[in-house]
Structures are given as structure tokens and as C-alpha cells.
Amino acid sequence: MAQQDEPTSPKNPDDPSNHRTTTVEKGHFCTAHCICGWRGPARRARSLARADAEGHVRA
């Protein structure tokens, strides 16, 4: 697994364009992360982690 830098907080966290998400795999689990600092729960299914990320961006 590649090292990733910690996300930096955007200037306006309420602006949807400031929420860029990625998924990170660690062992058998996948977690969604956002540049605003949000992290979703660990999921065994990548599709669920992606759905968590989409839900965060829409919220």
C-alpha cells in the first residue's frame, strides 16, 4: 500500500467543490476519505465505501 499525505482542509467546507474523495484499502477493508478530513467507516466492499463517499459529497 502506498503512503498518502494527510488531507488539507479546504477554505469553505460547505462548498461541494471542496469535497474530493478517494478510497483507501488497508488489508481486507476499504475506507472513503475526503480532503475536508471526513472519513467513512471501514467496509469490506469497495462499492459500499464509494457509496459512503458519494453520500458525503452530496450532504
Buried (B, 14 or more C-beta within 10 A) or exposed (E): EEEEEEBEEBEEBEEEEBBEBBBBEEEEBBBBBBBBEBBBEBBEEEEBBBBBBEEBBEE
